[in-house]
Amino acid sequence: MDIILQYFDGCPNWKVVDERLVALTEGHPGMVVRRHLVNTVEEAERVGFGGSPSILIDGVDPFARAGETGGLSCRRYLTPGGYAGAPTVDQLKMALFIE
């Protein structure tokens, strides 16, 4: 499973997602987490950046919502506790098919 964490430095929430992904994928050699720093608006448009942080699992954003646009902005995730800057550990487990 190829996991890409897309982010830009202007939003600190990517660090929370990075920590959660590293912890969740530990012990799963088939899961590789790569980081992709998005630096410009042009690059954001080219790669379909949904905002920072964005998670692509085998090229698909499991948290994408219709009508949302990204760009160089912080992304908000709808969690059971309301909107947050990162998906919960349980939401990431579901997206990664980890029990």
N, C-alpha and C positions, 0 to 999 in steps of 0.2 A: 504494500500500500504506500503510495507516494503522497506525502502530506506537505503542502507548501503554506508557510505562514507569511502572508504579505503584510507589510507594514510601512509606515514612514515615521521618521524620528520625532515629528511634532506631536505624536500621540503616545503617551506612556502605556496605554492599555495592552499593547502587544506583548509587553514583558510578562504580564499575568498569564496570557494565553500560552506564551512560550513555556513558562514554568509548568503549566498544567499539561501541555502536550508532551513535554519531556518526561514528566512523571508517569503519564498514562501509557506511553509507548515503551517505557523501560521494560525489558524482558520480552519484547515482541520484535524479534530481529527482522521480520518482514515489513515493519513499519519504519519508514525513514522520514524524519522531519527536516525540511530544508527551509531556510529563511530567504525571503526576497524583499530587499529594501527598494521601495518605490520612491524615486527622487523628484519626479517632475509630473506636471499635469498631463503632458503628452504621453509619458510612460504609463500613467494611471489609465488613460483612455485606451492605449494600445493593449494593455493586459486585462482590461475589464475590471480594474480595481474597485472593490465594493466599499472601500474605506478601511481605516486602520483600527484594529487588525482584521484581516480577512483570512479565512482558512479554506484551502482547496484540498479536497481529498480525491485523488486520482483525477484531478482537473475539474472537479465539480464543487461548487460552494453549497454545502448542505444547509446553510443558514440564509441563503438568498431569499429575498421577499420581492414579489412582483411590485414594480413601480419604484423601488428604492434605487437611488443612484449613489455612487461613492465619490471618488476623487480624493484629493488630499485633505481628508477630514477624518475625525474620529467616528468610528462606527458604533451604533447602539444595538444591543441584542435584547430581544424580549426574553426574559427569564421568568421563572415562576414567582420571583420576588419583585417583578417590574423590570424596567429598562436598566441595563448595565453595560459597562464598557467591554465586557467579555462574556462568552457563554459559560454556564456553570460546568463544573466537573461532570455532573450527570449528563448534561446536554452533549458534552464532548464525547463521553463514553458511548452514548447512543449513536452519534455520528460516525464514530470509529468502530462500531460493533464490538465493543469491549464490555464484558460483564463485570 
